[in-house]
Amino acid sequence: MSTNHNFTLTSYFEKKIVYPKNIKELKKYLKFKHTIIGNLRSYGDTCIGKDSTHISLRKFSKIISINEKKKIIEVQSGLLLKDLLTFLINRNLILECLPGCKYVTIGGMIANNIHGKLIKNNFFKNKIISLKIIRNNYQLVECSRTKNKKLFDLTTNGMGCTGPIVSVKLSLKKLPSKTIFQKFLYFYSKKNFVEKLKNIKEFKYAVTWLDFTKKNFQGIILCSDYSKIEKNIIINKDIHLPNFFLSIISIFSTSKFFIYIFNFIFSSKNFFFPKKFISLNESFFPQNKILNWNIVYKKYGFVQLHFYFKISQINLIDRIKEDLNKNDIYSNFAIIKFHEKKTFKKIQNLSLSIDIPLNKNKDKVIEILNNIVKTHDLNVNLSKDIVLNRLNNKTYLSNKIFMRKYSRYLMKNKTSGILDRLKNAD
């Protein structure tokens, strides 16, 4: 029996995955303690259930209907994002809120309420019109902002706890161009960073790379929007490198020197090309250029600490960096995203995700990260988390108050996955 991992290679299960083809087959498996999974691209452990049947909805992968005039599409939850985008782009349509990976399922995007590079309305929930899930009585229930609203709110970002998501209706936008114009804004201090934020409003998308190897607050804001001029851009295919080659790199991947070199190359490469035209694929999914890059961290895996904060709390980042460095923990990749509402005068709401390679002291590193979350009272994105303890963290419990409301919504002790850590939290 093969071992199945989450994408960060930190959690695994060895039970066989079942793939129901229709609602009837799905209901049969729901009678057992179960964990609903998509394509196992999760950074957290929501897809890893204890002593449960792992049910993949990958065969629920149909495009049910599309209204191109109203820009509404209905799809099944097991459809991969890359297949949906191929279908849409051929019709000059686009789904605006996109994660950094196109090999995730639509159901996974809903359950984790993913966000991408949008400056405004940067949560997938904002693009959902309605969805259908299977409830405790094994009946199909539709919910939206006006129908079964409580269930709708709990399911979007509910990490699969309210029942299997079968299908969803999504709002689309006309695709203005298949070419993206990208501009880089460099900053060398927190003050300089805040000043540069004034310049991103003219763009639709933005994401900030932060160099966590530097003592000062230094990095690049990558701003982008659809180009008014179509360019003939060569689109390189995603590649799968030999695992043997990546295993060799893995010998050095957790070293401080390797992390410094990686960040230096990334910074230098972009310094000489402050403006450029790129493809949709390169803009939205740069991490998919090498499909199996996570194998570099196969020996111990890596974690991502992802939390939300206000611009007034930006000093948090320096304090967290200090806490990490004094424990010889270094981040190889740190990204700031923006989370403003439809209208805003200035940037206020952000999130920071910090990738941290693990080593032979994996348990110690996780303990330190957990203490950092506790000390700084971080508002953590639980869809990325494998760090937090079940009971000893105030922020963890306060962020999960909604779990106390789940008692009437859970699949009566049958749903597993993240509930193995959470359902006793209060």
WOSULSUL-V859620 format. One record per residue. SS is DSSP state (~ for helix, > for strand, _ for the rest). Layout:
ss->{SS & SS}
This chain:
ss->{_ & _ & _ & > & > & _ & _ & _ & _ & _ & _ & > & > & _ & _ & _ & > & > & _ & _ & _ & _ & ~ & ~ & ~ & ~ & ~ & ~ & ~ & ~ & _ & _ & _ & > & > & > & > & _ & _ & _ & _ & _ & _ & _ & _ & _ & _ & _ & _ & _ & _ & _ & > & > & > & > & _ & _ & _ & _ & _ & _ & > & > & > & > & > & _ & _ & _ & _ & > & > & > & > & > & _ & _ & _ & > & ~ & ~ & ~ & ~ & ~ & ~ & ~ & ~ & ~ & _ & _ & _ & > & > & _ & _ & _ & _ & _ & _ & _ & _ & _ & _ & > & ~ & ~ & ~ & ~ & ~ & ~ & _ & _ & _ & _ & _ & _ & > & _ & > & _ & _ & _ & ~ & ~ & ~ & ~ & > & > & > & > & > & > & > & _ & _ & _ & _ & _ & > & > & > & > & > & _ & _ & _ & _ & ~ & ~ & ~ & ~ & ~ & ~ & ~ & _ & _ & _ & _ & _ & _ & _ & _ & _ & > & > & > & > & > & > & > & _ & > & > & _ & _ & _ & _ & > & > & > & > & > & > & > & > & > & _ & _ & ~ & ~ & ~ & ~ & ~ & ~ & ~ & ~ & ~ & ~ & _ & _ & _ & _ & _ & > & > & > & > & > & > & _ & _ & _ & _ & _ & _ & _ & _ & > & > & > & > & > & > & > & > & _ & _ & _ & _ & _ & _ & _ & _ & _ & _ & _ & _ & > & _ & _ & _ & ~ & ~ & ~ & ~ & ~ & ~ & ~ & ~ & _ & _ & _ & _ & _ & ~ & ~ & ~ & ~ & ~ & ~ & ~ & ~ & ~ & ~ & ~ & ~ & ~ & ~ & ~ & ~ & _ & _ & _ & > & > & > & > & > & ~ & ~ & ~ & ~ & ~ & _ & ~ & ~ & ~ & ~ & > & _ & _ & ~ & ~ & ~ & ~ & ~ & _ & _ & _ & _ & > & > & > & > & > & > & > & > & > & ~ & ~ & ~ & _ & ~ & ~ & ~ & ~ & ~ & ~ & ~ & ~ & ~ & ~ & ~ & _ & _ & _ & _ & _ & > & > & > & > & > & > & > & > & _ & > & _ & _ & _ & _ & _ & _ & _ & _ & > & > & > & > & > & > & > & > & > & _ & _ & _ & _ & ~ & ~ & ~ & ~ & ~ & ~ & ~ & ~ & ~ & ~ & ~ & ~ & ~ & ~ & ~ & _ & _ & > & > & _ & ~ & ~ & ~ & _ & _ & _ & _ & _ & _ & _ & _ & _ & ~ & ~ & ~ & ~ & ~ & ~ & _ & ~ & ~ & ~ & ~ & ~ & ~ & ~ & ~ & _ & _ & _ & _ & _ & _ & > & _ & _ & _ & ~ & ~ & ~ & ~ & _ & _ & _ & _}
